[in-house]
């Protein structure tokens, strides 16, 4: 196969997946840009003194109840992607973390927020390795000095990379709701950095799908309960507003 044909197929595949080169992303006219980073570190800590944690990955619970990585919108016409990301991290984490071009992993079009959404958002994903103590410092600052704590950011969370008996741990975490393509970014990063073995990740994702099925049943039961309570409330309210005449 010729080199030009190989490049063409690779380019076509990237376009189909929404991936862009850094230059292509920055050249996009009328696009909005958002930068996020996965901060991680190695650790020798053990859960309950027997389950190796191995690695720490930080994510956050957002204001909308979804899990995502620290970061936010940046304006490439006024700042570089990295300086904009550092600014966002200062607001969300309470620390000015230096982010470099070398930390950049990929750029791609974000999934539309709704079927009727017409704005094009490009997400730029970064990964930065830190020391365990630096990770702890980020967690302390995020909860004590960050301007966005309790507002845009409800709290930092660690990703459990282990799998417990019954499927707890990583499988349960992956079954939560994530913003945009954050879940796929997490999965790809764990594989690329060898933080989780492919077989372990496959098992976790399989358990996660089962958890989704149970969650759906629980939500349906909760919905039926609230519908019954709502009908009883309306009935009682009607009786109070229109009492029977004696």
Secondary structure, 3 states (H helix, E strand, C coil): CCHHHHHHHHHHHHHHHCEECHHHHHCCCCCEEEEEEEEEEECCCEECCCEECCEEEEEEEECCCCEECEEEEECCCCCCHHHHHHHHHHHHHCCCCCCCHHHEEEEEECCCCCCCCCCCEEEEEEEEECCHHHHHHHHHHHHHCCCCECCCEEEEEECCCCECCCCCEHHHHHCCCECCCHHHHHHHHHHHCCCCCHHHHHHHHHHHHHHHHHHHHHHHHHHHHHHHHHHHHHHHHHHHHCCCCC
